[in-house]
Amino acid sequence: MNNPSPKHLLKGTLYLDVLNLEEKTDQYFNESLFHENNEVFIDLSQTRFVQLNAIAQLLLLIESLHYCPIKI
């Protein structure tokens, strides 16, 4: 069985705010609903600036994904 690589969420995001986070996550979840690859890698390696409310929302998202069939 071929296991494709996980989707890189937030890859290349330099400035993370709530609008960027919602845009990227909405785009990912709309695409992933119809695919078998339900793995996500949250890539913050290029992020330089983050709003505190975006961090809180990202933590809530990670916690909610923990209870879904999506591998983090």
URKA-V723616 format. One record per residue. N is the residue number from 1. RES is the residue in three letters. PSI is psi in degrees with one decimal (999 if undefined). Layout:
N&RES&PSI / N&RES&PSI
This chain:
1&MET&129.5 / 2&ASN&123.5 / 3&ASN&101.7 / 4&PRO&160.3 / 5&SER&154.1 / 6&PRO&156.4 / 7&LYS&130.9 / 8&HIS&106.9 / 9&LEU&133.0 / 10&LEU&15.4 / 11&LYS&130.1 / 12&GLY&4.7 / 13&THR&118.0 / 14&LEU&-38.4 / 15&TYR&115.3 / 16&LEU&113.3 / 17&ASP&179.3 / 18&VAL&-39.2 / 19&LEU&-44.2 / 20&ASN&-42.5 / 21&LEU&-46.2 / 22&GLU&-39.8 / 23&GLU&-46.5 / 24&LYS&-41.2 / 25&THR&-38.4 / 26&ASP&-41.9 / 27&GLN&-43.6 / 28&TYR&-48.5 / 29&PHE&-29.1 / 30&ASN&-36.6 / 31&GLU&-37.1 / 32&SER&-8.0 / 33&LEU&-26.7 / 34&PHE&13.5 / 35&HIS&155.9 / 36&GLU&-25.5 / 37&ASN&99.8 / 38&ASN&42.9 / 39&GLU&139.7 / 40&VAL&138.7 / 41&PHE&115.2 / 42&ILE&106.6 / 43&ASP&104.6 / 44&LEU&21.9 / 45&SER&-28.2 / 46&GLN&3.1 / 47&THR&129.7 / 48&ARG&-37.3 / 49&PHE&135.8 / 50&VAL&133.4 / 51&GLN&144.5 / 52&LEU&-38.2 / 53&ASN&-26.5 / 54&ALA&-35.7 / 55&ILE&-44.9 / 56&ALA&-42.6 / 57&GLN&-37.1 / 58&LEU&-40.1 / 59&LEU&-39.1 / 60&LEU&-37.3 / 61&LEU&-45.0 / 62&ILE&-41.7 / 63&GLU&-40.4 / 64&SER&-33.5 / 65&LEU&-24.5 / 66&HIS&-30.5 / 67&TYR&1.8 / 68&CYS&169.9 / 69&PRO&18.5 / 70&ILE&130.0 / 71&LYS&134.0 / 72&ILE&999
